[in-house]
Amino acid sequence: MVKIQLDLSPEEDKAVEIYKLVNGLKTKQEAIKKIIKHFEVEVKPKNLKKEEYFK
């Protein structure tokens, strides 16, 4: 389980609120969970050499 605290801009907050209402969700947390399912993420090391990352 991961807990994330987000500071949303007023525009972002409105977008999440609209998504929540349109999809009949009860909380913004539920809306954000559904929204992130629309994205694919690939995690790559930024400041590590490949050899160090896979040790």
KAQUI-V625589 format. One record per residue. N is the residue number from 1. SS is DSSP state (H for helix, E for strand, L for the rest). NEAR is the number of other ideal C-beta (glycine too) atoms within 10 Angstrom. Layout:
n->N ss->SS near->NEAR
n->N ss->SS near->NEAR
This chain:
n->1 ss->L near->2
n->2 ss->L near->3
n->3 ss->L near->4
n->4 ss->L near->6
n->5 ss->L near->4
n->6 ss->L near->9
n->7 ss->L near->6
n->8 ss->L near->13
n->9 ss->L near->8
n->10 ss->H near->7
n->11 ss->H near->8
n->12 ss->H near->11
n->13 ss->H near->13
n->14 ss->H near->11
n->15 ss->H near->14
n->16 ss->H near->18
n->17 ss->H near->13
n->18 ss->H near->11
n->19 ss->H near->16
n->20 ss->H near->19
n->21 ss->H near->10
n->22 ss->H near->9
n->23 ss->L near->11
n->24 ss->L near->7
n->25 ss->L near->16
n->26 ss->L near->8
n->27 ss->L near->9
n->28 ss->H near->16
n->29 ss->H near->11
n->30 ss->H near->14
n->31 ss->H near->20
n->32 ss->H near->16
n->33 ss->H near->11
n->34 ss->H near->13
n->35 ss->H near->15
n->36 ss->H near->10
n->37 ss->L near->7
n->38 ss->L near->6
n->39 ss->L near->6
n->40 ss->L near->5
n->41 ss->L near->5
n->42 ss->L near->4
n->43 ss->L near->5
n->44 ss->L near->7
n->45 ss->L near->10
n->46 ss->L near->5
n->47 ss->L near->6
n->48 ss->L near->11
n->49 ss->L near->9
n->50 ss->H near->8
n->51 ss->H near->7
n->52 ss->H near->9
n->53 ss->H near->10
n->54 ss->L near->8
n->55 ss->L near->6
